[in-house]
Amino acid sequence: MTEPVRVDIDALADEHAALAAAHPHGRSAHLVLHDGVLRQTVIALTAGSSLDEHNAPVAASLLVLRGRVSLTIAGRQQEVTAGELHGIPQERHGLLAHEDSVVLLTAVTN
């Protein structure tokens, strides 16, 4: 039997927040779990940084670990703060960090 994946999310958030702060585009990401169609990714963004609008996977959610972000969907912004979990609708969307932030993106792909 294979051991389940165990990850210290706080340590990973610290690491990628520091990497994002040092990166010219203010972003850093790490694929934490890839199991068949399931993917979980830690994404760190500095204040004012964003992920451009892109297509949605089959199913997804966003858990804000630190900071405050807006999920942008069809010209609307839905603010999500630390500790909040937000479902991502199946439409084009983007992400904007209002302050230094780290999120956990969970996605199911085809």
N, C-alpha and C positions, 0 to 999 in steps of 0.2 A: 504494500500500500504506500502511495506517495504521501509525504508530509504536506499538510495544507500550508499555503503561503501565509507567512506572518510578517507583518510590516509595522514598524514604528512610524505611524503617520505624522506625529508631532515632529520627530527628527527629520523626516522627509520634507515636511513643510518648512522647517528651519533652513534646511539645505537649499531648497529651491527658491525660497524668498531671498536668500543671499545671492544665489546665481542670477535671479531676475534683476536684483539691484545692480549687479555688475554688468549686465548685458545691455548693449545700446538700445535695444527695442523694449527693454523692461519686462521680459517674459522668460519663463523657464518651465519645462514640462517633463514629466517622467511617467511612463507607462508602468503602473504598479502591478496590475493583474491582467493577464490575457488568458482566458480560459474559454476556448471555442468562440462563441459569438459575444461573450461578455468581456468588456474592457473597462478598467478603472484607471484613471489618469489624474495625477496631482498636477495642477497648473498654478503657477505663481505669477502674479502681475503687479507691477509697481503702479502707484497712483497715476491715473491718466492713461495707462496702457490699455490696449484692447485687443480682442480677437475679432477680425473682420467677419462680417456676415458670411455664413456658410450653410450648407444643407444639413438637415437633422438626420440622425441615425433612426433606425426602426423604433427604438425607445431609449430614453435618456433621462437622467436627473443630475442636478447640481447641488452639492452640499458645500456651503461656504464654511471653511474651517477658520479663516481669519479675515477680517476686513469687511468691506462693503462693495458690492458689485451691482451692476444692472445687466440683466438679460434683455437684449434688444430684439424685439420680434415685430416685424412689419411696421417699423417706425415707432413703436411703443417701447417704453422702458419699464421693466419690472424690477424694482430694487430688492436685493436679497442680502441679508446681513449675516454675520457670524452665527453659526448654530442653526441656520435655517436650511431646509431642504426644499428644492423647487423642481417640479417636473418640467421637462423641456418639451414643448409641443413639436409635432412633426411639421414644422415650417422653418424656413430660413431664419437664422438667428445669429447674434453676435454677443460679445461679452465686453463690458467696460468696467474697469476698476476705478472706483471713486477714491480709494485709499489703497495702500499696499495690502494686497489680498492673496489668499491661497484658497483654492477650491478643489474639491474632489469630484471629477466628472465620471459618472457611471453611464456606459452606453452599451446597447445591444445592437450589433451590426448584422447585416444579412449573412 
